[in-house]
Amino acid sequence: MAGERFKVVALVAAVMCLCNADRVVMSVAVVPLAAKHGWSSSFLGIVQSSFLWGYMCSSVIGGALVDKYGGKRVIAWGAALWSLATLLTPWAANHSTASLLAVRAFFGLAEGVALPSMNNLLSRWFPTNERATAVGISMGGFQLGNVVGLVLTPLAMSSIGISGPFILFTFFGFLWLMTWINRVANDPQESNSISKAELRLIQAGKSDSHVIKSKLPSLALLFSKLPTWAIVFANITNNWGYFVLLSWMPVYFKTVFGVNLKQAAWFSAVPWGTMAISGYAAGAASDYLIKSGYSTTSARKIMQSIGFIGPGIALLCLNYAKTPSIAAVFITMALSLSSFSQAGFLLNMQDIAPQYAGFLHGISNSAGTLAAIISTIGTGFFVQWLGSFQAFLTLTACLYFATTIFWNLLVPLLGYGSAWYSNFFVEGNVPATLGHHFWSLLCDFRMFRLMLTSQMDKEIKRLAEI
């Protein structure tokens, strides 16, 4: 990867880093803000979740904007607006709680366009055989943003005050924006800097022409298929656990172990750094399994099981941590292993419905964002009512385990592949009535029951032969 492609992916990774770092600023700054304004633990959860209110609304809309105006323009406007919201956050906190919640919701609304813009730009700028690497670099920047935010925020607060990190990251945002506008084109064909050889390489390596353009299915139709529910529940569980740790980690270390804010930020930063690395390892391991002869279904099943069972066990162990160092080890395990889901349910959307992967991702991500709102607020109420994090950590671990069972039971259905799933949606095969949707869902459940019965019969025969 070289030339203009390297410039594009480097700047995309940088803005993804800023995107996540700007979120994390509030996770650290909320501790002194709560002390200053006398906020309760339950209200802390509401403040932390307010970002997600706007984010949930723009997760699907962002894709439509990107399709119409292009990733370069949309991500530029998004970065400008979320940087402005970052700058206004300390002022809003001093003005009123309503102002703070409104600014944080607007911040989330602006950040909701980041991932769709990233996907749009990388699909334009990279040939098919380089896109996985480009996405890996960009998402590595995204996870690195947690580390940057957690490390720099307490340093800026100790030097300038509570408003320090908000000013600092606003400056970074507008600095990136000036570089982005002048250095990157929306499409390689529009670039004045790209060489003819690189342009030919990009165009020759694209295989998008084979994707069938078709009308999006109705929601009733989409939710009449069990694989849709499996992906939605996996996204719900993934976001539930992810945002609990993202929003509450610094508060957890300060509350449970009494460490100061700088130490809490450092203990919180290490797990996110390892998550960026383990995400690459998960992708490489998944590719290795498939190349070694494992089916795609088996590879997804293994990766997703690690991605949910691992964090569940780690969170249960976290309840018994006696020192902040031991707690950091368990949180590192939880986040590192959760990144294996990137090679599980996230990739499975492309496996079963490539024509509607974006639409399916938007819907499942909206459900996941709603779950993140509930978990972020719920943590605050649990801590306030019960006086500890243990109950909510146990609940989250149980959710990981339950979803793992649900996912693995449906993996054979998911494994039928795009031909099975997508054929149902092609024009002429779409059921016209709500009754047909219910019939489709019933057929899926019957298929699911027959599948389980077949497995039980095989096991009974095997035991009888022993």
N, C-alpha and C positions, 0 to 999 in steps of 0.2 A: 504494500500500500504506500503510494507516494504521490507527489504532485499536489494538485488541487484537492484530491480526495483526502489526503492527510490533513490539510488545512480545515476542511469541512468537518471531519470527525473530531478534530481537536477542539474546535469552537463549539460543536454540539455537546461534547463531553464537558466543556467548561460551563456552559449554560445549565446543563443538567446538574452539575455540582452546585452551582449557585441556587438552582431551584430547590434542592433539598436543604442546603445550608440555611437559606432564608426561613425555611420551616422550623429548623432546629433552634434558631435564635430564640424563639418564643418559649421553647421547652426549658431553656436555661434561665432566661430573663424572667419567666413567670414566678420564680422563687422569690427574688427581691420585690417584684411587683405585688405579689400576694402579701408579703410582710408589710409593705408600705400602705396598701389599701385595705388590709384586713379581710382578704378573700378566704372563704372556707374551702375545704377539699372538694366538696361537691361543685362549687362555683368554678374552681380551677378546671374541673373536667369540662364544664360548659365552655370556658374560654379556649381550652385546648382543642375542643371539637369544632369551634366556630369556623375555623379554616376549611373544614370538610363540608360545611353547608354549601359554600360556593363551589367547591371542587366537585361535589356530586352533580351539580347542575350543569357544569361545563364539560364533563367527561365525554358525553356524546356529542354535544354541540361543537366542541373543539374539532372533531373530525370533519364535520360539515364545513366549518370555516376553512380548514386546511385544504380540503378538496376544491373549494371555490377560489381562494386567494393565494394558495401556496404556502409551504412551510416557512420560508424565510420571513415573509411579512407577518404572519400570525405569531411566530415565536418572538419576533422583535416587539410587537405590540404587547404580547404577554409579559415579556421581561420588563418592559418599561412600566407597565401598570403594577406588576407585583413588587417592583422596586419602590415605586411611589407609595404603595400600601405599607411596605416595610418601614419606610421613613416616617409615615404617619402613625404607626402603632404606639410609640410611647406617648405622643401627644393625645391620642384617643384614649389611652388608659388613664391619663390625668384628667381628661375632660368628663367622661362618663362611661359607665359600663356599656350602655347602648352603643356609643360611638366605637368603643373597642370591638364589640362583637360585629358591628357593621364593617369595620375596616378589615378585620380578620376574614370575614366571609368574602369580601371583595378580593382580598389577597388570594384566597382559594379559587375564586372564579377565574382570576387571571392565570394562575398556575395550571389550571385544568387543560390548557392548550399545549402544554409542554410535550407530553408523550406522543399525542397525535402528530405534532409538528416534527418531532424527531423521526418517527416512522416514515413520514412522507418524504422528508429530505434524504434520508439514507436510502430509501427505495429508488429515488431519482439519481443519486450520485454514485451508487455502488452496484457493480455487477452482482449477479445472484451468488456467486461463489465467494464473495467478500462481505456479504451483508451480516452474516452471523458474527464475524469479527468486529464489524463496525458497531453493531448493536451491543456487543460485549464491552467494547471500549466506552461507549456512551453510558451504558448502565453502570459500568465501573465508576465513571465520574459521578453518577447519581448517588451511589452508595458512599463514595468518598466525601460527598457534601455533608453527610452526617458528621464525619470526623472533623472536617474544617469548621463547621458550625459549633460543635461542642468544644473544640480547642480554643478558637478565637473569641468566642462570645465572652467567657469570663475574663479573658485578658483585656478585651476592650472595655468591659464594665469597670474593671479595677483601675483603668487609666483615665477614662472619660466619664463614666457613670452609666446608669441604666440605658440611656439613649445611645451610648457609644457603639455597640454592635449593630444597631439598626442603621446608624449613619454609615458605618464602615461597609456593610453589605449593600447598601443603596449605592455607594460609590462604585463598588465592584460591578454592580449590575449595569450602571450607565457606562462604565468603562468598556465592559464587554459589548454593550449595544453599539457604541461608536465603531468598534473593531468589526463587528458583524455586518453592519450596514455597508461598510466600504470594502469588505474583503470577500464576501460570499454571494454567489448568485443563487437564485431559486432552483435553477436547473443547469446542468452542465452545458447545454446548448446555448444558454444565455450568458455564459461566462466569457469574459474577455481575456482571462489569464490562462485558461486551460489549453494544453497543447493538442494538436490534431491526433496524435498517437493515443493520448489518454482518453480523448473523447471517443475514438473508435473502440478502445478497450471496454469502456463503460457500455456503449451501445451493443457491442457484440456479446457481452456477458449477461444481458438482460433476457429473461424468459417470461416477462409479464404478458406477452401477447397471447399465451395459451389460456389465460384466465378468462372464464366465461363471464360476460357481463349480464347480469340478470336482476330482476326486480327483487327488492328486499322482501323477505317473508313477513307475514303479520306476527305480532307478538303472541297471539293465541296459538298460531301454528308452531312457532318456535318453542313455546313452553309445553307443547304437547309431546315433546320428545325427551325421554329420560336423560340422554347425554347433556342436554342443556342444563337440566337441574344439577347434574353432577358437577359441571363446570361452575355454575353459579354458587353452589355450596362450598366448593373449594376456594373460590375467590373470597367469599364471605369469611371463611375461617382464616385464610391467609392475611387479609386486611385487618381482621379483628386482632390477631396476635401481633402483627407488625406495628400497628399504631398504638397499641397499649405500651409496647416497649419504647417506641419513638417519643411518645408524649410524656411518659411518666418516669423514664429512667433516672434523670437527674434528681427528681423529687424523691424517688425510691431510695437512692443512695443517701440523700440528706436526711430523710425521715427515719429510715431503718437503722442506719449505721452512724448518723450524726456527723458525716464528713462535711467539710466546707464545700462551697460551690465549685471552686477550681478542681478539687479532688474528685467531686462527683462528676464533673464534665469529663475528666480524664478517664475515670472508670467507665463512663458511658461511651467514650469515643472508640476504645479498642475493639469492642464487638462489631461495630459498623465497618471498621477497616478490614477485619477478617471476612466479613460478609461479601465485600467486593471481590476478594480473592476466591472464596469458595464458590461463588456464582460461576466463575470461569471453570473451576474444577468440575462442577456438576455438568456443565455443557460438554466438556471434554469426555467425562466418564460416560455420559449418555451416548455420545457419538461412537465411543469405543465399543460399547455393548452392542449397538446395532451393527457395526462393522464386523464384530466377532460372531455374528449369526443370531443374536437375540432379535425377536420381533420388535417392531416399534411399540406395540402394546406392552410387552414385557418391560422394555426400557422405561416407558412412561410410568408403569406401575412401580418399579423399583425406585425411581427418582422421587415420585410423589410420596411414597411410603416413608422414605428417609426424610423428606421435606416436612412431614407432619408428625410422625412418631418421634423423631429426634427432638424437636422443640418441645413436644409434650412432656417427654421424660425430663428434659433439662429444666423446665418450669416447675415441675414437681420437686426436683432436687433443690431448686432455688429457695423453696420454703424452709429448707434446713441449713442454709448458708449462715455461718456465724461471723464471718468477716467480709468486708467489702471486696477483698481479693478473690475469695471463693465465689462470691456472688457474681463478680465480673466474669469468672471462668464459665459459670453456668449460663449466663446471658450470652456470652460469646458462642457457646455451643448451640444455644437456641437459635440465634440469628444466622450463624454459619450454616447450620443444617436446614433452616427454613429456605435458604437460597436454592436448595435442590428443587423446590417447586417450580423454578424457572424452566427446568427441563421436564416438568410434569404437566400440570394442568394448563399452564400458559402456552406451551407448544401444542397441546392437544387440540386447541381451537383450530389451528392450521391443519391438523390431521383429519378432523372429522368434517369440517365445513370451510374449506379454503375460500369459497366465494363469499361467505358471510362472516369471515373471521373478525373483521373490524366491527361490524354490527353486534356480533355476539360478545366481543370484548367490551364494547361500550356498555351493553346491558349488564353483563356480569360485574363490571367494574363499578357501575352505579350501585348495584346491590352490595358490593364489597365496601364501598364508601359509606353507605348507610350503616353497615355493621361496624365500621370503624368509629362512626359518630357514637353509636350506642356503647361500644366498649370503652371509648375514651371518657365519656360521661359516667358510665357505670363504674369505672375504676374509682373515680372521685367519691361517689356515693358509698361504695363498699368500704373504702378506707375511712370515711367519716363515720359510718355506722358501726363498723366492726373494729376499727382502730388498727388494722394491719392490711397488708397486701395479699396475705396467704389465700384467703377465700377466692379472690378473683383470679389469682394465678392458677389455682386448682381448677376453677371453672374453665379457664382458657385451655388448660392441658386436656381436660375431658372433651372439649370441643374439637381439639386436634385429633384425638383418638377416634371419636365418633365419625368425623368426616373421613378419616382414613379408611374405616370399615365401609362406609357408604361408597367411597370412590372405588375401592378395590372390587366391590361387588358389581359395580357398573362398568369396570374396565373392559370386560368382554364385549359389552354393547358398544363402548366407545371404539373398540378395535375393529369394528366393521369397516371403518375408513370412510373417506370422502364420497366414494361411489354410493355407499349405502345411505349416508346422511344427506348428501347434497342432492341426490336424485329425487328425494322426496320433495324438494323445493323447486325443481325446474318447472317452467311454465307448462301447464297442462296436467301436472300431478298435484297441484295444491288443492286441498279440500276446500270446498266453498262455504261450508256451514260450520257453526260451532259444534254441532253434533259430530261432524267428521273429526274435529280436533280432539274431542273426548274419546272417540273411537280409536284414534291413533295412539293416544296415551294408554288406553286400555290394552291395545295390542302390544305396546312396549312392556307393560307390566306382565302380560301373559308370556311374552318372550323371556322376560327376566325370570319368571317362575319356572318355566320349562328348563332354562339354563341351569338353575339351582338344582332342580329335580334330577337332571342328567348327571350333574356332578355328584349328587348323593348316591345315585345308582352305581356309578363307577366306583365310589369309595366302598360301598357295601360289598360289591363283587370282589374288590381287592382284598378286603378283610376276610371274606369267606374263603379265599384261596390260601390264606396264611395258615 
